[in-house]
Amino acid sequence: MNITRRQAGAGLLGALALPGFARAQSFPSRTIRLVVGFAAGGPTDVIARVVAQDMSASLGQSVIVENRTGANALVATEAVAREQADGYTLMVTTLSHSVNSILLPNARYHPLRDFAPVSLLAVLPLIAVTGATTPYRTLAQLVDAAKAKPGEVTYGSAGNGGSAHLAAALLAVQSGTEMTHVPFRGNAPALTEVMSGRVSFMFYPMIGLADHIARGSLRPLGVSTAERSPDYPQVPTMREIGYPGFEDYSQGLGIAAPAGTPEPVVARLNAAVRASLEKPETNQRLKSLGAIVTASTPAEFGAFLERDLDRWRRVIEAAKITG
C-alpha cells in the first residue's frame, strides 16, 4: 500500500508539472511582439531591433518590434501591462518605466508589480556638452556661473522626465545650484539650441556627438561613466569633476513581460537575450550606439528595477520635479 501511495504521489506531481513543462517546450509557437514606447530610429528602437533579430534566430519564431509612441512611453507601458502573460508580448523598458510611475499619479501600472523582468540589455551613458561659443570651458565653470546667478544657466532636454532632464536636475541637486530646464520635443532640437549658445548645456547620449565635437561646434564637459570613455578619452568623468556616484544614474534598457508570465517562458526568453548580447557582432553594434552591454538574469534585472525606482524617486523629490 505504501508503495502504491508513493507511486500515486509521484504521478500526481508529474501531472501537475506537465503543463508548465509542456508550455516551456512548445514556446514560442508564434510571433512575439517587442513593444518600444518611442519612435523608430532612436537609440532604444535601434537596440531593440538588433536584439530582436538575434532572438528570432535563436527562438525559431519572428520577434517583431512594434513602436507604440506617446507620453514618454506611458502609452506602451500601460498597454503591455494589460496584455496576456504568455510571453508573446514584451516591452523594452527605459528609465521612463520608473519615472512615469513617480511623476504621474494616474499612471495605470506599477513598474515592479505589473511586470516580469526578463533581462537587462544595456546602459546608455550621457555626456554633458555646451556650445563652442559659451564661456564654459569646464563643468566647474558652468557650476560656478549657476551659483553666481541662480536660474540663469539653462539646460535642454527631450522633455520632462527624460534622461537629459533628470541628469541635469541631479547635477543641480548635487552642486547646490538652481538651473533652468528648457524642454524640447526631442534631443535633436535641444542640441541645436545648445550648439547655438541659446541654451547653456545639456546631457546627451554619447552616440552621434563625435563629429560635432571634432568640428568644434560642441565642447564636452563630462561623461557619466564610471571610467573615462574610450570614445572621449580627453573628457573627465563626473566623479573626477567632483560628483561621485553619477554613473549610477545612467539610463538602463531592458526587456520585461507582463506579470504572471510563466518562469520557464521567462527563462527561455532570457536565454535568447543573453545569446544575442554575447554575439561579438551584436556586442560591437551596441557599443557603436554608445551603449554599455549589460546582460543579466531575470532576478538581477528585477533588483535593478527596484534600485532604479528608488534612485529616480530621490532625484525627483530632491529637485522638486513635477509632472
N, C-alpha and C positions, 0 to 999 in steps of 0.2 A: 504493500500500500504506500509506504514512504517513497519508494522508487517511482511509483506512478504519479504521486503528487509532485515530485521534483520534475519529472518529465512534463507534467501539465504546466507547471510554473515556467519552465524553460520555453515551452511552446507559446504560452501567453506573452512572455516578454518578447519573443521573436515576432509575434504578430503585431505587438504594439510598436516595435521598432521598424517594421517593414514599410509603412507609409513614408516615414522620413527618409529611409534608405532609398526607397524607390524614387522619391522626389529628387534626391541628390543625384541618383544615377541617370535620370531622364532629363535633368535640367542642363542646358536650356533646350527647348524643343521648338522655339520660335524666336522671332526678332526681339531684341532688347533695346529699349529706348534709354538714352543717356541725355537727360534734360540739362540744358545750360540756360541760366537766367539772364544772359547777356547776349548782345548782338553778335552775329557771325564776324569773324575776322580779328577779334580781340585776343589777348593772350590766353584767357580762360577757355575760349572757344577753340583756339588752335591746339592747345594742350589736350583738350577733351577729344578732339578728332584724331590726334596722333595715337592716343591710348586706345580709343575705340577701335581703330583699325587693327591694332595688335590683338585686342580682346576678341574680335570677330574671328581671327585666325585660330586662336587657341581654344575658343569655346565651340567652334564649328557652327555658329549662328551669327547673323548680322547684328552688330551693335551700332545703331544709328544715333547721331547727335541731333537733338531737337532743340532749337533755340526758342525759348518762351520768355520774351522780354517783358519788363515792366516793373516799376517801383523798386529799382535796385535789387532785383531777383526775388522780391517778395511774391510776385505772381507765381513764379515757377515753384518756389519753396512750398507755398500753401497747396498748390495743386499736387505735387508729388507726395506730400504728407497724407493726402486723402486717397492715394492710389492703392490698389490691391497689393498686399505684402507677399508677392510671389517671386520677386527678383527680376521681373521683366520691365520695371520702370525704376530707373536710378537717377540720381542728380549729382552734378558737380557742385560741391559746397565751396564758398569763399568766406571771407570774414563777414559778409552780409548775412550769412546764415545765423551768426550770433547777434550781430549789431541790429538787424531789423527787429529782433525779438525784444531788444532793450529799448530802442528808440520809439517803437510803435506799439503802444499798449494794446491796440486792437488786432495785432498780428494773430492770425488763426493757426498757430503752430507753436510747439515748444522745440527748440533746437536739439534737445537731448532726448526727451521722452518720445517724440514722434518719429524718430529716425533710428535705423540700424546702421552703425558705421561699417564701412567696407574696408577702405584703406586711404591713407594719405597719398597724394600724388607728388606734390612739390611745395616748396616755399618760394614766394616771389618777393625778393628783397627790393628795397627802394633806394634811390639816390636823390639827395637834395641838390637842386640846381637853381641858379639865378641867372638873369640875363647879363650878357657881357658888358652892358653899359651901366649897370648898377655899381655903387661904390663898394659892394661887399666882396672882398677877396677871400674871406673865410667865413665859416659859420659863426665863429666867435664875434666877428664884426657885426654880423646881422643881428645876433642876440643883443649885443651892446646897444645897437640902434633901437631895438624894441624896448629895451629897458629905459633908454633916454627919452623916448617919445611913445608912450603906450598907445597901441592901436594904429600907429602909422605904418608899421611893417605889415604887409599883406601876403597872404599865401593862397594859391589857386588849388582847385581840385576838380574832379569829375562829378562832384555832387556831394550832398550832405551824407555823412556816414560812410563814405568810401575810404579806401586805404590812404589816399593822399591827405584827405581831411583829417583823419584820426592821427596820422603820423605827425602832422604839423601841430595838431592840438596837443599831442603828447610832448612835443618839444617845448611848447609854450608852458605846459604844466611843469615840466622838469626844470626849465630855466627860470620859472617865476616871472614870466613876461605876459603881456597882453598883445596878441596879434589879431589881425582881422581876416576872417575867412571870406574868400571870394569864390563861390561855386560856379561851375560851368556845366554845360551839357556834354561832358566828355573830357578826356585827358588832352586831346589834341588842341581844342580851342584854349584850354587853360595854359598849355605850354606856349602857344603863340603869344599870349599876353605876357608871360614871363620873359620870353625872348625879346619882346618889345620894350621891356622895362616898366610897363604899366602895372604889373603885379610883381611884388618883390622877389618871391621864390615859390617853389613847390617841391613836394616829394613826388617822384615819378618812377614807374617801373624801369628797371635797368635796360630793358630791351629798347632798341631804336634811338638811343641818345648819343651813341659813339660818334656819329658823323657830325651832329650839331656841336658837340664838344670839340672835335678835331678842327672844325671850321671856325671855332671861336665865337659862335653865336650863343653858347651857353657856358657857364662856369660851374663846375662841380664843387660842392661844398662838403659832402659827407655821404657815406654809404651805411645802410642799416644792417650789413652783415657782421658776423662776429669777428671775422678776419678780413683783411683788405681783399677786394675783389680782383681776380686776375685780369678782368677786363678793364679795370680802372685802378691799377696799382698805385697811382700817384695820389689817389683820393683817400683821406683818412676815414676810419670808421667812426661811428658816433661815440663808441666807447673811448677811442683815442681823444676825441674832442672834449670829452667830459660827461658823456651821457651813457653810463654803463647799463646794460640790460635792454637797450633799444632794440637789439636783434630779436628779442623775444616777441616783438610786436609786428614782425613781418607777416604778411598775409599767407595763410596756408590754404592750398587747394586739396580737396579730397573727393571721394565718391561715397555716397550714402544711399541707403534704400529705405523704404517705409518701415516703421517699427513693426515687429512681428514677422519679418522675413525669416524663414527657417534658417537655423545655423548652418546646416550643410550647404544651402544655397549661397549664403554669405561667404562661406569658406571657399566655394568654387569660384565665386566672383573675385575674392581676394587673391586667389592663386593666379587668376588671369591677369589682374592688375600688376601683381608683382613680377610676373613673367615679362610683361610689357616693359616695365621700368628697368628690368635687368638687361634688356637688349642693348648692346653698345650703340647701335644707330639711334634708337629711341632716346637713350640717355643723352647722347650728344645733341640731338634735335631739341630736347627740352632745355638743355644748358644754353643753346644758341638763342633761346627765347628769354634768357635771363632768369631761368628757374633753377632752384637747387632741388634735385630729385630726392624725394623723401618717402620711400615705401614704408609700410607699417602693417602690423596685424590689425584686425578689427578692434581688439581691446586697446591697443596703443592709440589708434585713431579716436576711439571713444574718450580716452583720457585727454588727448589733445583738445577735443571739442569742449570738454569740461573746463580746461585751463583757459581756452580761448574765450569762452563766455565770461569767465571771471575777470580776465585781464582787460577786455574791452569795456566791461561794465565799470571798472575802476577808472579807466581813462575818461569815459563819457561822463561819469559823475564828477570827477575832478575838474574837467574842462567845462562842466555845466552845458553840455551839448543837448539839444532837444530835437525831436523830430519835426 
